[in-house]
Amino acid sequence: MKNSGFRKILKYLGFGFAGIFALIGLILTMAFFAVKFHLTNDPGVVDLNDRYFQDIKDKYGRGAGNDTAINFNEVQLLHNLTVLSKYYPANAYYIQNAFYKSHNLKEAQHMLEAVDLHMQDNAGYHSEVNSFVVTQDPNQEKLNTNSVFEWMNIKEWQDFKLAVAKDKNLIDSAARLTGVEPRLIVSVLVGEQIRLFNSSREAYKKWIGPLKILSVETTFSLGVTGIKIPTAQTIEKNLKDSASVFYLGKSYENLLDFQTNNPSQERFNRLTSYKNHFYSYLYAALNIKQIKMQWDRSGFPIGDRLEILATLYNIGYEASIPKPNPEVGGSGINIKGTRYTFGSVAYEFYYSGELFELFPFKNSRFDFADA
């Protein structure tokens, strides 16, 4: 009797397992056909801003062309970021930071479009953004690429920029040794070179222009920075004389030590080398720094007056007399019929933004190891 009951239980269990496996098989079969015929595809939800995204895609599609084709430029970008900063300064900062690092105007506008998606109902924001006015003449085919500084529009200036780029490492080395900002060194170099870069000169026609190299003077003034022999001797003396108002400190004393028994010839060779202009930059940097130190000690600091430093560099130590209101000037420089002064040319270059990628502003124009 017991065996009969046990067999019935096994029988029911067998039917149960068979039913379960059959059901599993049916489910798997149905799932297979559901997948095969796309019956399980989730239709999802269409984003409310789908049309907006479509417009953006059309605007920036692969065949959309360049930045000018989408009627957007850096000036407008900065305008829009200024407006955005009033509402969401964090987002404005992120976009600005990305643009300055990537210089990708199209991606910067993409970033702004992403923000605009969430600003669609902000009438004030859009009113300010749309207040941007394009002042360019629509009939003008090309933007004016000239500089407001007329002397930078001459061909010789373009040659100079190529030439000075070759000396970047030498200028940076002189700057590190002296603690004088590289861009300040280049400022006096500009004043000295631009008056020599005259296309009517035979030297320019033969080798300065074609080879894109700096002019090395070998007569009254020497080298690419125009250091006179008496000036070079004064610089050397001031480095050693701790009682001088031009003295920079012990760590600077040996920067110009000679290696031979003929200082005159060695000095001339240093400054007139056609292959290596390092000493031209080193003497120039030390000259500027010694003059700055003199004025600092006299109570009339001019570290922030590069136009005065350049003027005094040009006219010499004997004219460096500290006073409350120094004047900008120096040698007259005639460039294509217009007369400039050494100090003004140096000043205009320094603040022009030209060659900024090679010689940017530093946190300080001068550093001192000791004084």
Number of C-alpha atoms within 10 A of each C-alpha: 5 6 8 8 10 10 11 11 12 11 11 11 12 12 11 12 11 12 12 12 11 12 12 12 12 12 11 12 11 12 14 13 12 13 11 10 10 10 11 11 9 7 6 6 6 8 9 8 10 10 11 14 15 12 12 14 12 12 14 19 11 9 8 12 11 13 15 9 10 13 8 14 13 16 11 17 20 13 16 21 20 17 19 23 13 11 14 12 14 12 16 21 15 12 20 19 13 15 19 11 8 11 13 13 18 18 15 21 22 14 18 18 15 14 16 15 12 9 15 10 10 11 10 12 17 16 11 14 18 12 10 13 9 9 6 11 9 8 6 8 8 9 8 8 7 10 12 9 11 11 19 19 13 16 13 20 17 13 18 20 16 15 18 19 15 13 17 14 12 19 26 22 16 23 23 14 16 23 19 25 23 25 23 28 26 23 22 30 21 24 27 24 20 21 15 21 23 21 16 8 11 10 14 20 14 11 13 23 21 10 13 19 20 28 24 22 20 17 11 9 18 23 27 25 29 26 26 19 17 12 19 20 15 14 22 19 16 21 23 20 15 15 8 13 17 26 22 26 16 14 14 19 17 11 15 18 11 12 8 9 8 9 13 13 10 13 17 16 15 18 29 22 18 15 7 13 20 21 22 25 27 25 25 26 26 28 24 24 24 20 26 28 19 21 19 16 12 13 11 16 17 19 19 12 14 22 26 25 25 26 28 26 24 23 15 16 17 8 11 18 12 18 12 9 8 16 12 18 19 21 16 14 19 15 17 11 7 10 11 18 17 28 27 21 24 26 23 16 20 24 12 14 12 15 16 12 8 14 20 15 16 12 8 11 18 18 15 13 12 9 11
